[in-house]
Amino acid sequence: MLRDEEFGAYVAARRPHLFRSAWLLCGDSHRAEDLVQETLAKLYVAWPRVSRLDTVDAYVRRMLVNGHIDEGRRPWRRERPTAEPPDSPSPGLGAEEDDDLWAALRALPAGQRRVVVLRHYWGLSIEETAADLNVGTGTVKSQTSAALASLRRILSPELAGTSTTHDDPGENR
């Protein structure tokens, strides 16, 4: 019974963050909910082993990202999500800002979107992001740079041409 209590406490504390991450990755509240549920089901099976780790969040984050990547490989998931925002506004943002943010994120290629979510929503370092995505640190840097330039162009067109390279203050974390 202790296993269920510990797992339940973890899920109660982290589920909103996992849902927000999933939504940022896939852009559809229903797919995000499915992704979180699948991740938590797999986590429950592995909980006796995972709960002993110091990095439970890192393990779950990797499961979530890998689940999103796997989901994208399925033929029926190659369809694009609708332009509709989630049913409720994102935590901490107004509805208009939420729409603008999602439209900008949706305009990014999937790889750049994953890097942005891991680096700027989860707050991971370049090395941690590279490890989670199983890519090199140079790929993370170039994807981050390209994604931020695109987001800047979309969200603040008047600022798009004003910055130079290495404008990510957290790049060397």
C-alpha positions in Angstrom: 0.0 0.0 0.0 3.0 2.3 0.6 3.8 2.1 -3.1 0.4 3.4 -4.1 0.5 6.2 -1.5 4.0 7.4 -2.7 3.0 7.1 -6.3 -0.3 8.9 -5.7 1.5 11.7 -3.9 4.0 12.1 -6.7 1.2 12.2 -9.3 -0.8 14.7 -7.3 2.2 17.0 -7.1 3.5 16.7 -10.6 0.5 16.0 -12.9 -0.3 19.7 -13.7 3.4 20.3 -14.7 3.4 17.1 -16.8 0.2 18.0 -18.5 1.5 21.5 -19.3 4.7 20.0 -20.7 2.7 17.5 -22.8 0.5 20.3 -24.1 3.5 22.4 -25.1 4.9 19.4 -26.9 1.9 18.3 -28.9 -0.5 21.3 -28.8 -3.7 19.4 -28.3 -5.2 19.1 -24.8 -6.7 15.6 -25.6 -3.4 14.3 -27.0 -1.6 15.8 -24.0 -3.9 14.1 -21.6 -3.4 10.8 -23.4 0.4 11.3 -23.3 0.4 12.0 -19.6 -1.8 9.0 -18.9 0.4 6.7 -20.9 3.5 8.1 -19.2 2.0 7.6 -15.7 0.8 4.1 -16.5 4.4 3.2 -17.5 5.7 5.0 -14.4 3.4 3.0 -12.1 4.8 -0.2 -13.4 8.4 1.0 -12.9 7.7 2.9 -9.6 9.4 0.5 -7.2 12.7 1.0 -9.1 12.2 4.6 -10.2 11.1 5.9 -6.7 14.6 5.0 -5.4 16.3 7.3 -7.9 17.4 10.8 -7.0 16.1 12.0 -10.4 12.5 10.8 -10.6 11.5 14.0 -12.5 14.2 13.5 -15.0 13.1 9.9 -15.6 9.5 10.9 -16.0 10.4 13.8 -18.2 12.3 11.5 -20.5 9.4 9.1 -20.6 7.1 11.9 -21.6 9.3 13.2 -24.4 10.0 9.7 -25.7 6.3 9.0 -25.6 5.7 12.1 -27.7 8.3 11.0 -30.2 6.9 7.5 -30.4 3.4 8.9 -30.8 4.6 11.0 -33.8 5.9 7.9 -35.5 2.5 6.2 -35.6 0.9 6.6 -39.0 -2.4 7.9 -37.7 -0.7 10.6 -35.7 0.9 12.3 -38.7 -2.2 14.4 -39.0 -1.7 18.0 -37.8 -3.6 19.2 -34.7 -6.2 21.8 -35.1 -5.5 25.5 -34.6 -7.8 25.4 -31.5 -6.2 26.3 -28.2 -6.7 24.0 -25.2 -10.1 24.0 -23.5 -8.8 26.2 -20.6 -6.1 28.9 -20.7 -2.6 27.9 -19.7 -1.6 28.5 -16.1 -0.1 32.0 -15.6 -1.1 33.4 -19.0 -4.1 35.3 -20.3 -6.2 33.7 -23.1 -4.7 36.1 -25.7 -1.1 35.5 -24.6 -1.8 31.8 -24.5 -3.1 31.8 -28.1 -0.1 33.8 -29.3 2.3 31.5 -27.5 0.8 28.3 -28.8 0.6 29.7 -32.4 4.3 30.6 -32.2 5.2 27.2 -30.7 3.1 25.4 -33.3 5.0 27.2 -36.1 8.3 25.6 -34.9 9.4 22.2 -36.2 8.9 19.4 -33.6 12.6 19.1 -32.8 12.9 22.8 -32.0 9.7 22.8 -30.0 11.0 19.9 -27.9 14.2 21.8 -27.2 12.4 24.9 -26.2 10.1 23.0 -23.9 13.0 21.2 -22.2 15.3 24.2 -22.0 12.9 27.0 -21.1 9.9 25.3 -19.5 11.7 22.6 -17.6 14.8 24.8 -17.2 17.3 22.1 -18.3 20.9 22.8 -19.2 22.2 22.1 -22.7 23.7 18.9 -21.6 20.6 17.6 -19.8 18.5 18.5 -22.9 20.9 16.7 -25.1 20.8 13.6 -22.9 17.0 13.6 -22.8 16.6 13.9 -26.5 19.6 11.7 -27.3 21.3 14.3 -29.5 24.6 16.2 -29.3 25.0 19.5 -27.4 25.7 21.3 -30.7 22.3 20.2 -32.0 20.6 21.5 -28.8 22.4 24.9 -29.2 21.6 25.2 -32.9 18.0 24.1 -32.4 17.6 26.6 -29.5 19.1 29.4 -31.5 16.9 28.8 -34.5 13.8 28.3 -32.3 14.3 31.5 -30.3 15.0 33.5 -33.5 11.7 32.1 -35.0 9.8 32.8 -31.8 11.2 36.3 -31.6 10.3 37.0 -35.2 6.7 35.7 -34.6 6.0 37.2 -31.2 8.0 40.5 -31.4 8.5 41.3 -35.1 9.9 44.7 -34.2 12.7 43.1 -32.2 13.5 40.3 -34.7 16.5 41.9 -36.3 18.0 43.5 -33.2 19.8 40.7 -31.5 22.9 38.7 -32.4 24.0 35.2 -31.8 24.3 33.7 -28.3 21.3 35.6 -27.0 20.2 32.8 -24.8 21.3 33.9 -21.2 20.9 30.3 -19.9 22.9 28.7 -22.7 25.9 27.8 -20.6 24.2 26.4 -17.6 
